[in-house]
Amino acid sequence: MKKALIIGFVWPEPTTTAAGARMLQLISVFKNYGLDIHFVSTAAKTLQSYNFEKDGIETSTIELNNSSFNDFIINFNPDIVLFDRYLTEEQFGWRVSENCPNALKILDTEDLHFLRFAREKSFKKSIELNHTLLNNDIAKREIASIYRCDLTLIISKYEMELLQAQFKIDSNLLCYTPFLLEKIQKDSFNKYPSFNQRVDFMTIGNFKHKPNLEAVKTLKKHIWPKIKSKIPKAKIHIYGAYGNNESITQLHNKNEGFLIEGWVDNKEKVFSNVRICLAPLQFGAGLKGKLIDAMLYGTPSITTSIGAEGILEDLPWAGFIENDFNSFIEKAVTLYKTEETWLKKQQNGFEIINSNFSKRKFGNELILKIETTFNNLKNHRDNNFIGAMLQYHTLKSTKYMSKWIEEKNKKVD
């Protein structure tokens, strides 16, 4: 049995973040493949952190800038090491290479952080996304991490194309791995409330995530007042973790039907009882978990091109995609009132999930890619000169910076 070490930037929270759900999907594929998995993180656990122990997965807390990690990884001696963001690769990648040089290093980007950062700048400056914005400092760090790893998992085909076209990254270093979902059976939607049994609108998202917070502000300021004027009895329910600060709670207004509901542990219940999910995302990257969840629970959605990116490909959307606020409002009202259109859009979501997010298909492709790369690791690395070069310089810089911090901490103790 091969052993896999997963180094998490945080402990996964599948009920609060799409990234947390994504990590559990990867772990499920790894377990089915027969990997012995050990999950570690430097972060503190929260009430929403996933309980790995019930799945028989060992966990450990590790320390930054501490040679105790060297002893840990030598003792565990993994065949595969997965970093769940470029930040964990920066912190621990050199230690993995130095102590377990034959371990296959995999980076799971979750989404491209530098793309999300560039789009946020583009949004705030009211300018088009361009090469200058994309070539930011985060891009330099994240792409360096991609090169230092043997394989990088990319969640969106748009991001696959961006890395290859804009940054000329060899496709052999990348593996397209979207959300990995079980097939939806044709009669599965019958268990959910019908069009006439559903009322109101909703959105959901971790409020620590800037795109989600901006989307809620956009709803409050530009979209919801006009929808409310056309459908006076309607309410919008805003769900999400970490929404208990004043800047968010002050948006709550019962008279306006704009309700900040907070964290919810049963997404299926809240999605399946509303008629429409609204997601006017203005920037971001990767795949939007709220829109995938809406399709899973038979709830059509109105979103932007940013929200739909990487999800629909050539299939019709499970609702409408509108970047103009007036069109967004118009389509939301029409969809809310028109059962025939609503049912058709619900069916579109069913087809998108089964066509584009098959756990069986993409899980098998991921395992095949891992096996192929692992079995040809020396040749694979020989063909990645840029990665070798960056690895060399990382060992000369990051390594000694970490050692300096470790010695400094000893003196403080």
N, C-alpha and C positions, 0 to 999 in steps of 0.2 A: 504494500500500500504506500503510495506517494504521500508525502506530508506537505501541507500548504500553510504558510504563515500569512495572515492578513493583518496589515498594520493600518489601523483606522485613525483618521484625524480626530474623529469623535466616535462615541459609541452609537451605533445605528438606532434611529428613532423612526421605525416604519409607519407609525400612526401620525407622525407630524411632518415628515419630509419625504419627497419622492426619492431623494438620495438614499435614505434609510431603507425604503422598500426595494430599491434597486440592488442594494448590497445583499439583502436576503434572497433575492432572485439568483444572484451569482452564487451564493453559498449553496442554494438548493441544487444548482447544476453541478457544483463541485462535489457535493455529497453523493449525488446520483452516480457520479463518475468514480466514486470510491476514495476520494481524498480524505486524509486525516487532517482536520482543520483546527488551527489554534488562532484565535482572534485577540489582538492586543491593541492598546491605545494609551496615550499619555493623558487623555482627558478624564474628567470626573464623570461618573454616571449620573443620569437624571431619572426622574420618575418615569419618563417615557422610553428610557433605554431598553432595548430588546434583551430578553432573558435567554441568552445562548445556552445556559446550563440545561434547560429543559429539552434542548435538541441534542444534548450530548457533546456540545462543542466547548472545548476548554478556552478559558480567557485569562488574560493577565494584564496588569497595569505596568507600563514601562515608563522610564524616565528619559527626558531630553538631556542631551549632553552628558551622558553617564555611561561609562564603560561596562556597567552591569548588563547592558543590552548585548554586548559582545559575548559575554558568558552565556546569556540566555539563548542566543541564536546558535551558538556553537553546540550547545547541549541539545537543542531541538533539531538542528541540522535539516532544515526544510529543503525539499526539492523545488518548491515554487514559493515565491514571495510576491504578494499583491499589495501595492500601495494604493489607498483609496483616493488620493489626490496628489498633485505634484508636491504639495507641501510636506507630506510624509516621506516622499522619495528624497527630497532635499535633506531632510533631517536624518534619515536612516539608510538611504541607499548606499552611501559609501561604506557604512559598517557591514551591510549585507555583502557587498562586493569583496570586502577585505576578509571577512570571516567565513563566508559560504560562496566562494567564487563560481561554483558550478550550479548554483540555484538559478532557475529561470525567474527573471524579474518582470513583473507585469504591472503596468500603471492603469488604473481605472480613473479616467478623467472626470466621471460623473457628468460634467459638461465642460466646455472649454471656458475656463475662468477669464482668460484674456479677452475672449469674444464678448462675454457678458459685460466686462469692464469697459470695453471699447464702445459698446452700444449704449451703456449708461452715459458715457461722456458725450456721445453723439446726440442723445436725447436732451441732456441738460444744455448743450450748446446750440441745439436746434439746427444741426448740420447733418449732411449725409455721412453714413459710415464710409470711411476711406482708408487707404493704406497706412497713412500716418497714425490714425487712431488705432488700427490693428497692430502696428509695430510698437506696442507699448512695452514697458518693463516686465509686466506680468507675462506677456507673450515670450519674451526672451527666457524667462525662468521656466515656464511651462513646457515650451518646445525643447529646451535643453533637457528637461526631465524625460520627455518622450524619447529623445535620442539615447539617453543613458540606459533606458529600459530595453528589454528584448522585445516586448510586445505592449502595445497600448490599446485599450478598449475605448472605442468611440461610440457614443450613444445615438448620434444623428448623422444621416447621410450628408446633410449640408455641411457638417463639421468635417466629415471625411474629405469632401471635395475641397473645402477651404484649406485644410492642411496640405493637401497634395498640390493644389493649383497655386496658392499664394505663398506657401512656405517650402514647397518642393520636397516634402517628406516621402520617402520610399513607402509604397503601399505594403511591403513586407513587414514593416514595423507596426502596422495598424490592423485592428480587427474590428469590423463593424458589429457591435453588440447592443441592440436596442433593449427596451424593456422586454422581459422574458415572461410571457403570460400564457396561461392555459387556454385552450380553445373554448370559445363560447358555444354552447349547444343552441340550436335554433329555438327551442322552446324555453330558454332560460329567462327571457324577458317577461314571460307570462306570470312569473312569480312576483313581479314588481307592480306597484300601483299603475293604473291606466292613466291616460291623458286627463280624463275628467276627475280622477281621484287625487291628482297632484295640484298643488297651488304654489305660487310665489317663485322667486328667483333665489339664487345662492352664488357664492364664490367661497373659495377656501385656499389657505396657503399659510405657511410659516411666516410670521411677521418679521422675523429676523432677516428674511430674504428680501432685499431691496426691491426687486421687480414686483413682488407680491404687495408690498406696502404702497408702492406707487400706483399699482392697479386699483387698489381700494380707494385711494385718494382721487383717482380719475373717475371712478364710479360715483363717488360722493359729489364731486364738483361738476362734472360734465355730462354724465349719462343718466344717473338715477332720477334726478328731479324731473326730467322730461318723460321718462318711462312712467313714473308715478302719476304724472299729469294725465297720461293717456289710459292708465289702468289704476284708478284711484285706490282700489282695495288691495293691490299687490304690496308685498313686502320683499325686501332682500335680506337674506341671512348671511352674515359674514363669519365664517369659521376659520380658526387658525390658532396654532400655539404661539406663545410669547406675545400675546396681544394685550397684556395687562399694564401697559404704560399709558400715561395721560395723552400722548399724541394720537393714540389709537382709540382709547375709550371715549375721548371727547367727540369722536365721529358718530357715536351712537345717538340716534334720535328716533324715539318711538313714534312721534307725530309724523315724521317723514317716512316711516316704514323702513328705516335704515338701521339694522339691528346687528350690533357687534356681539356675536354669540360665544366667542372664545374657542378653546380647544374642544374637540369632540373625539371620542374613542371609537365611534361607530360610523365610519364614512358611508357605508352602504345605506344606513337608515336615512341620513340627511340628504344624500344624493337622490335616492329613489322616491322621496316624498315631495320633491320640488319639480317644477315643470322645466326650468331652464337654468343652466350654469352660465354665468357671465364672467369673462376673463379678458378685459381690455389691457393686455400686457403691452407696455411701451418699449421694454428692452428685456434682455435675458438671453439665455443660450440653452442648449440641450433639449430635452423633451419635457413637456409640462405635465406633471403627474396629475394635476386636477382635471385636465382635459381627457387623459387616458381613463381616469376613474369615472368621469361622467359617462364615457362610452360603455364602460363595464357595467354600470348600473342603469343604463337605458335612458340617460338624461342628455338631450341635445344641448349644444352650447353655441354661444356667440363669442368669437375671439378675434384677435388680430393676426396678421401674417406671422408676427413673431411667435404668438401662441401656438399656431398650427405648424410651425416649421419642424420638419423632420418626422411628422406624424402621418400625414395623409398620402404623400407621394402622388400617385396618379388617380387616387380614388376621390370621389366627392365627399365633402366634409359632413360631419355629423351635426349640422346646424348651418351657421354662416360665418364667413371670414370677412371682417370689415375693419378698415383702418380709419375711416372717416367717422367721427362721432355721430353725425346725423344719420348716416346709413346704418351704423351699429344700433342706434335706438330704434329706427324703423324696422329693422329685421327682428329685433328682440320682441317688439310689440306684435308683429305679424306672426312670428313663430308661437308666441304665447297664446294667440287667439285661434290658430288654425290647426285643427287636429290632424287633417290629412298630411299637411306638410311636416308636422311634428313627428308622425309615425314613420314617414319616409326618412327623415333625418336620424331617427333612432336606429333604423335598419342600417344606415350608412356607417354608424359607429360600430355596430356588430361586425360589419365586413372589414373595416379598418383594423380592428383588433385581431381578427383571425388571419388576415392577409399579411400584416406588417409586424406583428409582435409574437410570433409563434415561439413558445419556449422550446418546443421540440426541435424546430428547424434551426434557430439561431443558437440554441444551447449546444446542439450537436456540432455546428460549425465552429463554435468557440473551442470545444474540447479537441476537435481535429486540428485546429490551428495551434493550440497549446502543445499537443503531442508532436506535431511536425516540427515546431520550433525547438522543443526540448530535445528531440532526437537528433537534431542537426545544429546544436547550439554553437559549436565552435565555428562552423562555416557561416552561420547566421551573423555572429559577431564580427567575423573577419570582413563581412560585406557592409558593416556599419562603422566606417572609419570615423565619421563625425561623432558617433556615440563613444567610441574608444578614446577619442581626443578629449571630449568633454569629461569623460570618466577620469582620465589622467589628471586633468586640471582641478577637478572637484576634489580628488584625493589630496591635492596639494593646497587647496584653499579651505573648503568646507571642513575637511577633516581637522586641520590644525586650528581653525576657529573654534570648533566644537571642543577640542582638547583644551584650548586656552580657557574657555568658559568653565569646563569641568574643574580645572585647577583653581580657577578663581572662586568657584563655589566651595571648594574644599577649604580654602582660606577663610571664607566667610563663616563656614560651619565651625 
